[in-house]
Amino acid sequence: MCLSKAYVEKAGKKEFLMTDIASVKADGDKLVLKNLFGDKKIFSANILEIDFTANSLRLDITKGSLPID
């Protein structure tokens, strides 16, 4: 099973946000990340990169948006 990890880039460095991501859903200007256990986090963010071989998701988070839910 290949689950992903989410990161945000700050000052040129990756900062960890969430692990075991099973789904990502766009909801307007927000992204809903849900993990294998059903926990979810909602961010006001844009996707910068999805790397399927590294199972990673890099996000550009809107200022002051960690996390909404």
PQR file with spaces between the fields and no chain letter, atoms N, CA, C, O and H, PARSE charges and radii, in Angstrom:
ATOM       1  N    MET     1       0.846   -1.172    0.000 -0.4000 1.5000
ATOM       2  CA   MET     1       0.000    0.000    0.000 -0.0000 2.0000
ATOM       3  C    MET     1       0.890    1.233    0.000  0.5500 1.7000
ATOM       4  O    MET     1       1.835    1.320    0.785 -0.5500 1.4000
ATOM       5  N    CYS     2       0.596    2.179   -0.870 -0.4000 1.5000
ATOM       6  CA   CYS     2       1.413    3.384   -0.992 -0.0000 2.0000
ATOM       7  C    CYS     2       0.603    4.602   -0.555  0.5500 1.7000
ATOM       8  O    CYS     2      -0.187    5.145   -1.328 -0.5500 1.4000
ATOM       9  H    CYS     2      -0.171    2.109   -1.508  0.4000 1.0000
ATOM      10  N    LEU     3       0.805    5.016    0.672 -0.4000 1.5000
ATOM      11  CA   LEU     3       0.142    6.208    1.184 -0.0000 2.0000
ATOM      12  C    LEU     3       1.129    7.362    1.147  0.5500 1.7000
ATOM      13  O    LEU     3       2.341    7.150    1.172 -0.5500 1.4000
ATOM      14  H    LEU     3       1.446    4.575    1.300  0.4000 1.0000
ATOM      15  N    SER     4       0.620    8.566    1.089 -0.4000 1.5000
ATOM      16  CA   SER     4       1.483    9.726    0.914 -0.0000 2.0000
ATOM      17  C    SER     4       1.661   10.531    2.183  0.5500 1.7000
ATOM      18  O    SER     4       0.944   10.365    3.170 -0.5500 1.4000
ATOM      19  H    SER     4      -0.365    8.739    1.069  0.4000 1.0000
ATOM      20  N    LYS     5       2.654   11.416    2.116 -0.4000 1.5000
ATOM      21  CA   LYS     5       2.917   12.389    3.168 -0.0000 2.0000
ATOM      22  C    LYS     5       2.759   13.773    2.555  0.5500 1.7000
ATOM      23  O    LYS     5       3.076   13.979    1.383 -0.5500 1.4000
ATOM      24  H    LYS     5       3.237   11.551    1.314  0.4000 1.0000
ATOM      25  N    ALA     6       2.270   14.721    3.347 -0.4000 1.5000
ATOM      26  CA   ALA     6       2.093   16.096    2.862 -0.0000 2.0000
ATOM      27  C    ALA     6       3.098   17.004    3.551  0.5500 1.7000
ATOM      28  O    ALA     6       3.375   16.874    4.743 -0.5500 1.4000
ATOM      29  H    ALA     6       2.012   14.554    4.299  0.4000 1.0000
ATOM      30  N    TYR     7       3.633   17.924    2.764 -0.4000 1.5000
ATOM      31  CA   TYR     7       4.601   18.902    3.249 -0.0000 2.0000
ATOM      32  C    TYR     7       4.220   20.283    2.749  0.5500 1.7000
ATOM      33  O    TYR     7       3.549   20.430    1.728 -0.5500 1.4000
ATOM      34  H    TYR     7       3.407   18.030    1.796  0.4000 1.0000
ATOM      35  N    VAL     8       4.661   21.292    3.486 -0.4000 1.5000
ATOM      36  CA   VAL     8       4.561   22.671    3.029 -0.0000 2.0000
ATOM      37  C    VAL     8       5.990   23.180    2.933  0.5500 1.7000
ATOM      38  O    VAL     8       6.841   22.814    3.743 -0.5500 1.4000
ATOM      39  H    VAL     8       5.207   21.173    4.316  0.4000 1.0000
ATOM      40  N    GLU     9       6.248   24.014    1.957 -0.4000 1.5000
ATOM      41  CA   GLU     9       7.586   24.572    1.808 -0.0000 2.0000
ATOM      42  C    GLU     9       7.635   25.957    2.450  0.5500 1.7000
ATOM      43  O    GLU     9       6.874   26.855    2.088 -0.5500 1.4000
ATOM      44  H    GLU     9       5.556   24.312    1.299  0.4000 1.0000
ATOM      45  N    LYS    10       8.554   26.108    3.418 -0.4000 1.5000
ATOM      46  CA   LYS    10       8.741   27.387    4.107 -0.0000 2.0000
ATOM      47  C    LYS    10      10.217   27.721    4.102  0.5500 1.7000
ATOM      48  O    LYS    10      11.046   26.923    4.539 -0.5500 1.4000
ATOM      49  H    LYS    10       9.172   25.379    3.712  0.4000 1.0000
ATOM      50  N    ALA    11      10.539   28.895    3.611 -0.4000 1.5000
ATOM      51  CA   ALA    11      11.931   29.369    3.550 -0.0000 2.0000
ATOM      52  C    ALA    11      12.839   28.334    2.887  0.5500 1.7000
ATOM      53  O    ALA    11      13.970   28.124    3.325 -0.5500 1.4000
ATOM      54  H    ALA    11       9.866   29.543    3.255  0.4000 1.0000
ATOM      55  N    GLY    12      12.342   27.690    1.833 -0.4000 1.5000
ATOM      56  CA   GLY    12      13.136   26.736    1.085 -0.0000 2.0000
ATOM      57  C    GLY    12      13.285   25.374    1.731  0.5500 1.7000
ATOM      58  O    GLY    12      14.021   24.532    1.216 -0.5500 1.4000
ATOM      59  H    GLY    12      11.423   27.861    1.478  0.4000 1.0000
ATOM      60  N    LYS    13      12.599   25.128    2.860 -0.4000 1.5000
ATOM      61  CA   LYS    13      12.684   23.842    3.543 -0.0000 2.0000
ATOM      62  C    LYS    13      11.300   23.204    3.620  0.5500 1.7000
ATOM      63  O    LYS    13      10.289   23.892    3.755 -0.5500 1.4000
ATOM      64  H    LYS    13      12.001   25.812    3.279  0.4000 1.0000
ATOM      65  N    LYS    14      11.277   21.862    3.530 -0.4000 1.5000
ATOM      66  CA   LYS    14      10.007   21.140    3.645 -0.0000 2.0000
ATOM      67  C    LYS    14       9.632   20.988    5.115  0.5500 1.7000
ATOM      68  O    LYS    14      10.440   20.557    5.938 -0.5500 1.4000
ATOM      69  H    LYS    14      12.099   21.303    3.421  0.4000 1.0000
ATOM      70  N    GLU    15       8.384   21.351    5.429 -0.4000 1.5000
ATOM      71  CA   GLU    15       7.862   21.174    6.786 -0.0000 2.0000
ATOM      72  C    GLU    15       6.731   20.160    6.724  0.5500 1.7000
ATOM      73  O    GLU    15       5.799   20.308    5.933 -0.5500 1.4000
ATOM      74  H    GLU    15       7.727   21.701    4.761  0.4000 1.0000
ATOM      75  N    PHE    16       6.814   19.133    7.557 -0.4000 1.5000
ATOM      76  CA   PHE    16       5.850   18.038    7.560 -0.0000 2.0000
ATOM      77  C    PHE    16       4.467   18.507    8.021  0.5500 1.7000
ATOM      78  O    PHE    16       4.350   19.269    8.980 -0.5500 1.4000
ATOM      79  H    PHE    16       7.571   19.013    8.200  0.4000 1.0000
ATOM      80  N    LEU    17       3.412   18.038    7.321 -0.4000 1.5000
ATOM      81  CA   LEU    17       2.033   18.372    7.683 -0.0000 2.0000
ATOM      82  C    LEU    17       1.219   17.162    8.123  0.5500 1.7000
ATOM      83  O    LEU    17       0.530   17.212    9.142 -0.5500 1.4000
ATOM      84  H    LEU    17       3.507   17.419    6.542  0.4000 1.0000
ATOM      85  N    MET    18       1.297   16.073    7.358 -0.4000 1.5000
ATOM      86  CA   MET    18       0.415   14.933    7.612 -0.0000 2.0000
ATOM      87  C    MET    18       0.986   13.682    6.954  0.5500 1.7000
ATOM      88  O    MET    18       1.669   13.769    5.934 -0.5500 1.4000
ATOM      89  H    MET    18       1.857   16.032    6.531  0.4000 1.0000
ATOM      90  N    THR    19       0.707   12.526    7.537 -0.4000 1.5000
ATOM      91  CA   THR    19       1.177   11.263    6.985 -0.0000 2.0000
ATOM      92  C    THR    19       0.008   10.314    6.711  0.5500 1.7000
ATOM      93  O    THR    19      -1.126   10.571    7.116 -0.5500 1.4000
ATOM      94  H    THR    19       0.153   12.455    8.366  0.4000 1.0000
ATOM      95  N    ASP    20       0.303    9.234    6.029 -0.4000 1.5000
ATOM      96  CA   ASP    20      -0.680    8.196    5.698 -0.0000 2.0000
ATOM      97  C    ASP    20      -1.892    8.744    4.953  0.5500 1.7000
ATOM      98  O    ASP    20      -3.019    8.318    5.204 -0.5500 1.4000
ATOM      99  H    ASP    20       1.224    9.026    5.700  0.4000 1.0000
ATOM     100  N    ILE    21      -1.666    9.684    4.039 -0.4000 1.5000
ATOM     101  CA   ILE    21      -2.759   10.297    3.285 -0.0000 2.0000
ATOM     102  C    ILE    21      -3.293    9.301    2.262  0.5500 1.7000
ATOM     103  O    ILE    21      -2.559    8.790    1.416 -0.5500 1.4000
ATOM     104  H    ILE    21      -0.750   10.029    3.835  0.4000 1.0000
ATOM     105  N    ALA    22      -4.581    9.045    2.364 -0.4000 1.5000
ATOM     106  CA   ALA    22      -5.237    8.111    1.454 -0.0000 2.0000
ATOM     107  C    ALA    22      -6.015    8.841    0.364  0.5500 1.7000
ATOM     108  O    ALA    22      -6.226    8.297   -0.720 -0.5500 1.4000
ATOM     109  H    ALA    22      -5.178    9.460    3.051  0.4000 1.0000
ATOM     110  N    SER    23      -6.453   10.101    0.652 -0.4000 1.5000
ATOM     111  CA   SER    23      -7.186   10.851   -0.363 -0.0000 2.0000
ATOM     112  C    SER    23      -6.990   12.352   -0.191  0.5500 1.7000
ATOM     113  O    SER    23      -6.769   12.858    0.909 -0.5500 1.4000
ATOM     114  H    SER    23      -6.282   10.544    1.532  0.4000 1.0000
ATOM     115  N    VAL    24      -7.080   13.042   -1.325 -0.4000 1.5000
ATOM     116  CA   VAL    24      -7.024   14.505   -1.365 -0.0000 2.0000
ATOM     117  C    VAL    24      -8.211   14.953   -2.202  0.5500 1.7000
ATOM     118  O    VAL    24      -8.397   14.495   -3.329 -0.5500 1.4000
ATOM     119  H    VAL    24      -7.259   12.632   -2.219  0.4000 1.0000
ATOM     120  N    LYS    25      -9.012   15.853   -1.639 -0.4000 1.5000
ATOM     121  CA   LYS    25     -10.198   16.336   -2.346 -0.0000 2.0000
ATOM     122  C    LYS    25     -10.155   17.858   -2.390  0.5500 1.7000
ATOM     123  O    LYS    25      -9.917   18.508   -1.372 -0.5500 1.4000
ATOM     124  H    LYS    25      -8.861   16.224   -0.723  0.4000 1.0000
ATOM     125  N    ALA    26     -10.386   18.422   -3.571 -0.4000 1.5000
ATOM     126  CA   ALA    26     -10.482   19.871   -3.715 -0.0000 2.0000
ATOM     127  C    ALA    26     -11.905   20.290   -3.375  0.5500 1.7000
ATOM     128  O    ALA    26     -12.873   19.713   -3.871 -0.5500 1.4000
ATOM     129  H    ALA    26     -10.579   17.894   -4.398  0.4000 1.0000
ATOM     130  N    ASP    27     -12.016   21.299   -2.526 -0.4000 1.5000
ATOM     131  CA   ASP    27     -13.320   21.834   -2.127 -0.0000 2.0000
ATOM     132  C    ASP    27     -13.235   23.352   -2.208  0.5500 1.7000
ATOM     133  O    ASP    27     -12.915   24.025   -1.228 -0.5500 1.4000
ATOM     134  H    ASP    27     -11.230   21.768   -2.124  0.4000 1.0000
ATOM     135  N    GLY    28     -13.526   23.877   -3.390 -0.4000 1.5000
ATOM     136  CA   GLY    28     -13.367   25.318   -3.616 -0.0000 2.0000
ATOM     137  C    GLY    28     -11.889   25.687   -3.560  0.5500 1.7000
ATOM     138  O    GLY    28     -11.081   25.128   -4.301 -0.5500 1.4000
ATOM     139  H    GLY    28     -13.785   23.330   -4.186  0.4000 1.0000
ATOM     140  N    ASP    29     -11.534   26.624   -2.687 -0.4000 1.5000
ATOM     141  CA   ASP    29     -10.130   27.027   -2.547 -0.0000 2.0000
ATOM     142  C    ASP    29      -9.428   26.253   -1.433  0.5500 1.7000
ATOM     143  O    ASP    29      -8.333   26.621   -1.008 -0.5500 1.4000
ATOM     144  H    ASP    29     -12.191   27.078   -2.085  0.4000 1.0000
ATOM     145  N    LYS    30     -10.063   25.182   -0.965 -0.4000 1.5000
ATOM     146  CA   LYS    30      -9.506   24.390    0.126 -0.0000 2.0000
ATOM     147  C    LYS    30      -9.184   22.968   -0.352  0.5500 1.7000
ATOM     148  O    LYS    30      -9.767   22.470   -1.315 -0.5500 1.4000
ATOM     149  H    LYS    30     -10.953   24.883   -1.311  0.4000 1.0000
ATOM     150  N    LEU    31      -8.248   22.337    0.347 -0.4000 1.5000
ATOM     151  CA   LEU    31      -7.928   20.934    0.104 -0.0000 2.0000
ATOM     152  C    LEU    31      -8.270   20.148    1.361  0.5500 1.7000
ATOM     153  O    LEU    31      -7.921   20.551    2.471 -0.5500 1.4000
ATOM     154  H    LEU    31      -7.775   22.742    1.130  0.4000 1.0000
ATOM     155  N    VAL    32      -8.950   19.032    1.180 -0.4000 1.5000
ATOM     156  CA   VAL    32      -9.300   18.152    2.283 -0.0000 2.0000
ATOM     157  C    VAL    32      -8.408   16.917    2.177  0.5500 1.7000
ATOM     158  O    VAL    32      -8.515   16.146    1.223 -0.5500 1.4000
ATOM     159  H    VAL    32      -9.233   18.705    0.278  0.4000 1.0000
ATOM     160  N    LEU    33      -7.527   16.734    3.167 -0.4000 1.5000
ATOM     161  CA   LEU    33      -6.637   15.589    3.207 -0.0000 2.0000
ATOM     162  C    LEU    33      -7.173   14.601    4.233  0.5500 1.7000
ATOM     163  O    LEU    33      -7.416   14.964    5.384 -0.5500 1.4000
ATOM     164  H    LEU    33      -7.441   17.361    3.942  0.4000 1.0000
ATOM     165  N    LYS    34      -7.358   13.356    3.816 -0.4000 1.5000
ATOM     166  CA   LYS    34      -7.875   12.328    4.723 -0.0000 2.0000
ATOM     167  C    LYS    34      -6.861   11.196    4.778  0.5500 1.7000
ATOM     168  O    LYS    34      -6.348   10.758    3.748 -0.5500 1.4000
ATOM     169  H    LYS    34      -7.161   13.062    2.881  0.4000 1.0000
ATOM     170  N    ASN    35      -6.573   10.721    6.001 -0.4000 1.5000
ATOM     171  CA   ASN    35      -5.598    9.645    6.122 -0.0000 2.0000
ATOM     172  C    ASN    35      -6.281    8.279    6.193  0.5500 1.7000
ATOM     173  O    ASN    35      -7.507    8.176    6.144 -0.5500 1.4000
ATOM     174  H    ASN    35      -6.990   11.077    6.838  0.4000 1.0000
ATOM     175  N    LEU    36      -5.481    7.265    6.308 -0.4000 1.5000
ATOM     176  CA   LEU    36      -5.940    5.888    6.314 -0.0000 2.0000
ATOM     177  C    LEU    36      -6.936    5.605    7.433  0.5500 1.7000
ATOM     178  O    LEU    36      -7.789    4.728    7.291 -0.5500 1.4000
ATOM     179  H    LEU    36      -4.485    7.349    6.348  0.4000 1.0000
ATOM     180  N    PHE    37      -6.840    6.334    8.540 -0.4000 1.5000
ATOM     181  CA   PHE    37      -7.682    6.108    9.710 -0.0000 2.0000
ATOM     182  C    PHE    37      -8.941    6.970    9.717  0.5500 1.7000
ATOM     183  O    PHE    37      -9.715    6.938   10.673 -0.5500 1.4000
ATOM     184  H    PHE    37      -6.147    7.046    8.655  0.4000 1.0000
ATOM     185  N    GLY    38      -9.145    7.747    8.638 -0.4000 1.5000
ATOM     186  CA   GLY    38     -10.328    8.580    8.527 -0.0000 2.0000
ATOM     187  C    GLY    38     -10.172    9.970    9.107  0.5500 1.7000
ATOM     188  O    GLY    38     -11.095   10.779    9.012 -0.5500 1.4000
ATOM     189  H    GLY    38      -8.516    7.773    7.861  0.4000 1.0000
ATOM     190  N    ASP    39      -9.008   10.277    9.715 -0.4000 1.5000
ATOM     191  CA   ASP    39      -8.758   11.627   10.210 -0.0000 2.0000
ATOM     192  C    ASP    39      -8.593   12.554    9.020  0.5500 1.7000
ATOM     193  O    ASP    39      -8.009   12.169    8.007 -0.5500 1.4000
ATOM     194  H    ASP    39      -8.258    9.620    9.791  0.4000 1.0000
ATOM     195  N    LYS    40      -9.101   13.771    9.135 -0.4000 1.5000
ATOM     196  CA   LYS    40      -8.951   14.700    8.021 -0.0000 2.0000
ATOM     197  C    LYS    40      -8.478   16.057    8.518  0.5500 1.7000
ATOM     198  O    LYS    40      -8.732   16.461    9.653 -0.5500 1.4000
ATOM     199  H    LYS    40      -9.576   14.084    9.957  0.4000 1.0000
ATOM     200  N    LYS    41      -7.778   16.745    7.615 -0.4000 1.5000
ATOM     201  CA   LYS    41      -7.342   18.116    7.848 -0.0000 2.0000
ATOM     202  C    LYS    41      -7.711   18.910    6.613  0.5500 1.7000
ATOM     203  O    LYS    41      -7.594   18.429    5.485 -0.5500 1.4000
ATOM     204  H    LYS    41      -7.572   16.417    6.693  0.4000 1.0000
ATOM     205  N    ILE    42      -8.160   20.132    6.844 -0.4000 1.5000
ATOM     206  CA   ILE    42      -8.565   21.002    5.743 -0.0000 2.0000
ATOM     207  C    ILE    42      -7.636   22.212    5.725  0.5500 1.7000
ATOM     208  O    ILE    42      -7.436   22.879    6.740 -0.5500 1.4000
ATOM     209  H    ILE    42      -8.255   20.522    7.760  0.4000 1.0000
ATOM     210  N    PHE    43      -7.076   22.478    4.552 -0.4000 1.5000
ATOM     211  CA   PHE    43      -6.152   23.587    4.382 -0.0000 2.0000
ATOM     212  C    PHE    43      -6.623   24.489    3.255  0.5500 1.7000
ATOM     213  O    PHE    43      -7.189   24.016    2.269 -0.5500 1.4000
ATOM     214  H    PHE    43      -7.238   21.936    3.727  0.4000 1.0000
ATOM     215  N    SER    44      -6.395   25.761    3.396 -0.4000 1.5000
ATOM     216  CA   SER    44      -6.534   26.675    2.273 -0.0000 2.0000
ATOM     217  C    SER    44      -5.177   26.649    1.587  0.5500 1.7000
ATOM     218  O    SER    44      -4.219   27.264    2.055 -0.5500 1.4000
ATOM     219  H    SER    44      -5.936   26.146    4.196  0.4000 1.0000
ATOM     220  N    ALA    45      -5.108   25.926    0.465 -0.4000 1.5000
ATOM     221  CA   ALA    45      -3.799   25.657   -0.134 -0.0000 2.0000
ATOM     222  C    ALA    45      -3.907   25.350   -1.619  0.5500 1.7000
ATOM     223  O    ALA    45      -4.982   25.059   -2.143 -0.5500 1.4000
ATOM     224  H    ALA    45      -5.886   25.426    0.085  0.4000 1.0000
ATOM     225  N    ASN    46      -2.754   25.426   -2.279 -0.4000 1.5000
ATOM     226  CA   ASN    46      -2.606   25.003   -3.665 -0.0000 2.0000
ATOM     227  C    ASN    46      -1.603   23.863   -3.701  0.5500 1.7000
ATOM     228  O    ASN    46      -0.672   23.824   -2.897 -0.5500 1.4000
ATOM     229  H    ASN    46      -1.880   25.662   -1.853  0.4000 1.0000
ATOM     230  N    ILE    47      -1.787   22.948   -4.621 -0.4000 1.5000
ATOM     231  CA   ILE    47      -0.825   21.864   -4.797 -0.0000 2.0000
ATOM     232  C    ILE    47       0.317   22.378   -5.658  0.5500 1.7000
ATOM     233  O    ILE    47       0.103   22.864   -6.769 -0.5500 1.4000
ATOM     234  H    ILE    47      -2.543   22.980   -5.274  0.4000 1.0000
ATOM     235  N    LEU    48       1.544   22.264   -5.132 -0.4000 1.5000
ATOM     236  CA   LEU    48       2.728   22.633   -5.895 -0.0000 2.0000
ATOM     237  C    LEU    48       3.279   21.437   -6.659  0.5500 1.7000
ATOM     238  O    LEU    48       3.725   21.561   -7.800 -0.5500 1.4000
ATOM     239  H    LEU    48       1.718   21.869   -4.230  0.4000 1.0000
ATOM     240  N    GLU    49       3.241   20.266   -6.005 -0.4000 1.5000
ATOM     241  CA   GLU    49       3.811   19.081   -6.637 -0.0000 2.0000
ATOM     242  C    GLU    49       3.225   17.817   -6.010  0.5500 1.7000
ATOM     243  O    GLU    49       3.013   17.743   -4.799 -0.5500 1.4000
ATOM     244  H    GLU    49       2.879   20.164   -5.079  0.4000 1.0000
ATOM     245  N    ILE    50       2.971   16.833   -6.859 -0.4000 1.5000
ATOM     246  CA   ILE    50       2.645   15.494   -6.404 -0.0000 2.0000
ATOM     247  C    ILE    50       3.717   14.588   -6.992  0.5500 1.7000
ATOM     248  O    ILE    50       3.884   14.515   -8.210 -0.5500 1.4000
ATOM     249  H    ILE    50       3.144   16.894   -7.842  0.4000 1.0000
ATOM     250  N    ASP    51       4.442   13.899   -6.115 -0.4000 1.5000
ATOM     251  CA   ASP    51       5.498   12.985   -6.551 -0.0000 2.0000
ATOM     252  C    ASP    51       5.039   11.567   -6.216  0.5500 1.7000
ATOM     253  O    ASP    51       5.113   11.140   -5.064 -0.5500 1.4000
ATOM     254  H    ASP    51       4.306   13.959   -5.126  0.4000 1.0000
ATOM     255  N    PHE    52       4.571   10.852   -7.217 -0.4000 1.5000
ATOM     256  CA   PHE    52       4.028    9.516   -7.001 -0.0000 2.0000
ATOM     257  C    PHE    52       5.111    8.512   -6.613  0.5500 1.7000
ATOM     258  O    PHE    52       4.841    7.583   -5.852 -0.5500 1.4000
ATOM     259  H    PHE    52       4.510   11.199   -8.153  0.4000 1.0000
ATOM     260  N    THR    53       6.323    8.682   -7.119 -0.4000 1.5000
ATOM     261  CA   THR    53       7.386    7.739   -6.771 -0.0000 2.0000
ATOM     262  C    THR    53       7.873    7.928   -5.340  0.5500 1.7000
ATOM     263  O    THR    53       8.307    6.969   -4.703 -0.5500 1.4000
ATOM     264  H    THR    53       6.542    9.437   -7.738  0.4000 1.0000
ATOM     265  N    ALA    54       7.804    9.156   -4.828 -0.4000 1.5000
ATOM     266  CA   ALA    54       8.216    9.436   -3.447 -0.0000 2.0000
ATOM     267  C    ALA    54       7.015    9.449   -2.494  0.5500 1.7000
ATOM     268  O    ALA    54       7.178    9.642   -1.289 -0.5500 1.4000
ATOM     269  H    ALA    54       7.451    9.936   -5.345  0.4000 1.0000
ATOM     270  N    ASN    55       5.811    9.243   -3.039 -0.4000 1.5000
ATOM     271  CA   ASN    55       4.580    9.280   -2.239 -0.0000 2.0000
ATOM     272  C    ASN    55       4.485   10.556   -1.414  0.5500 1.7000
ATOM     273  O    ASN    55       4.218   10.515   -0.213 -0.5500 1.4000
ATOM     274  H    ASN    55       5.679    9.087   -4.018  0.4000 1.0000
ATOM     275  N    SER    56       4.707   11.684   -2.071 -0.4000 1.5000
ATOM     276  CA   SER    56       4.666   12.954   -1.343 -0.0000 2.0000
ATOM     277  C    SER    56       3.826   13.987   -2.087  0.5500 1.7000
ATOM     278  O    SER    56       3.671   13.951   -3.308 -0.5500 1.4000
ATOM     279  H    SER    56       4.923   11.717   -3.046  0.4000 1.0000
ATOM     280  N    LEU    57       3.304   14.891   -1.302 -0.4000 1.5000
ATOM     281  CA   LEU    57       2.455   15.976   -1.776 -0.0000 2.0000
ATOM     282  C    LEU    57       3.026   17.260   -1.192  0.5500 1.7000
ATOM     283  O    LEU    57       3.143   17.393    0.026 -0.5500 1.4000
ATOM     284  H    LEU    57       3.431   14.920   -0.311  0.4000 1.0000
ATOM     285  N    ARG    58       3.383   18.211   -2.063 -0.4000 1.5000
ATOM     286  CA   ARG    58       3.944   19.487   -1.599 -0.0000 2.0000
ATOM     287  C    ARG    58       2.907   20.576   -1.824  0.5500 1.7000
ATOM     288  O    ARG    58       2.413   20.754   -2.937 -0.5500 1.4000
ATOM     289  H    ARG    58       3.288   18.103   -3.052  0.4000 1.0000
ATOM     290  N    LEU    59       2.579   21.303   -0.758 -0.4000 1.5000
ATOM     291  CA   LEU    59       1.514   22.308   -0.800 -0.0000 2.0000
ATOM     292  C    LEU    59       2.038   23.715   -0.591  0.5500 1.7000
ATOM     293  O    LEU    59       3.057   23.930    0.066 -0.5500 1.4000
ATOM     294  H    LEU    59       2.981   21.158    0.146  0.4000 1.0000
ATOM     295  N    ASP    60       1.324   24.662   -1.162 -0.4000 1.5000
ATOM     296  CA   ASP    60       1.541   26.079   -0.898 -0.0000 2.0000
ATOM     297  C    ASP    60       0.361   26.526   -0.047  0.5500 1.7000
ATOM     298  O    ASP    60      -0.750   26.694   -0.549 -0.5500 1.4000
ATOM     299  H    ASP    60       0.497   24.488   -1.696  0.4000 1.0000
ATOM     300  N    ILE    61       0.613   26.716    1.241 -0.4000 1.5000
ATOM     301  CA   ILE    61      -0.441   27.047    2.196 -0.0000 2.0000
ATOM     302  C    ILE    61      -0.665   28.545    2.222  0.5500 1.7000
ATOM     303  O    ILE    61       0.285   29.325    2.288 -0.5500 1.4000
ATOM     304  H    ILE    61       1.516   26.580    1.648  0.4000 1.0000
ATOM     305  N    THR    62      -1.935   28.946    2.169 -0.4000 1.5000
ATOM     306  CA   THR    62      -2.284   30.346    2.312 -0.0000 2.0000
ATOM     307  C    THR    62      -1.933   30.790    3.728  0.5500 1.7000
ATOM     308  O    THR    62      -2.191   30.066    4.689 -0.5500 1.4000
ATOM     309  H    THR    62      -2.707   28.313    2.115  0.4000 1.0000
ATOM     310  N    LYS    63      -1.352   31.962    3.855 -0.4000 1.5000
ATOM     311  CA   LYS    63      -0.899   32.473    5.155 -0.0000 2.0000
ATOM     312  C    LYS    63      -1.994   32.359    6.205  0.5500 1.7000
ATOM     313  O    LYS    63      -3.146   32.716    5.962 -0.5500 1.4000
ATOM     314  H    LYS    63      -1.143   32.550    3.073  0.4000 1.0000
ATOM     315  N    GLY    64      -1.617   31.855    7.376 -0.4000 1.5000
ATOM     316  CA   GLY    64      -2.546   31.732    8.492 -0.0000 2.0000
ATOM     317  C    GLY    64      -3.559   30.616    8.350  0.5500 1.7000
ATOM     318  O    GLY    64      -4.648   30.698    8.917 -0.5500 1.4000
ATOM     319  H    GLY    64      -0.680   31.564    7.574  0.4000 1.0000
ATOM     320  N    SER    65      -3.223   29.565    7.599 -0.4000 1.5000
ATOM     321  CA   SER    65      -4.204   28.525    7.300 -0.0000 2.0000
ATOM     322  C    SER    65      -3.801   27.136    7.767  0.5500 1.7000
ATOM     323  O    SER    65      -4.075   26.172    7.052 -0.5500 1.4000
ATOM     324  H    SER    65      -2.338   29.497    7.138  0.4000 1.0000
ATOM     325  N    LEU    66      -3.182   26.979    8.895 -0.4000 1.5000
ATOM     326  CA   LEU    66      -2.752   25.651    9.343 -0.0000 2.0000
ATOM     327  C    LEU    66      -3.539   25.143   10.505  0.5500 1.7000
ATOM     328  O    LEU    66      -3.579   25.818   11.534 -0.5500 1.4000
ATOM     329  H    LEU    66      -2.960   27.762    9.476  0.4000 1.0000
ATOM     330  N    PRO    67      -4.153   24.032   10.420 -0.5600 1.5000
ATOM     331  CA   PRO    67      -5.176   23.707    9.424  0.2800 2.0000
ATOM     332  C    PRO    67      -6.486   24.384    9.793  0.5500 1.7000
ATOM     333  O    PRO    67      -6.609   24.956   10.876 -0.5500 1.4000
ATOM     334  N    ILE    68      -7.446   24.323    8.915 -0.4000 1.5000
ATOM     335  CA   ILE    68      -8.758   24.914    9.175 -0.0000 2.0000
ATOM     336  C    ILE    68      -9.566   23.999   10.075  0.5500 1.7000
ATOM     337  O    ILE    68     -10.271   24.458   10.974 -0.5500 1.4000
ATOM     338  H    ILE    68      -7.346   23.858    8.035  0.4000 1.0000
ATOM     339  N    ASP    69      -9.459   22.703    9.826 -0.4000 1.5000
ATOM     340  CA   ASP    69     -10.234   21.724   10.612 -0.0000 2.0000
ATOM     341  C    ASP    69      -9.317   20.652   11.136  0.5500 1.7000
ATOM     342  O    ASP    69      -9.768   19.733   11.820 -0.5500 1.4000
ATOM     343  H    ASP    69      -8.886   22.331    9.096  0.4000 1.0000
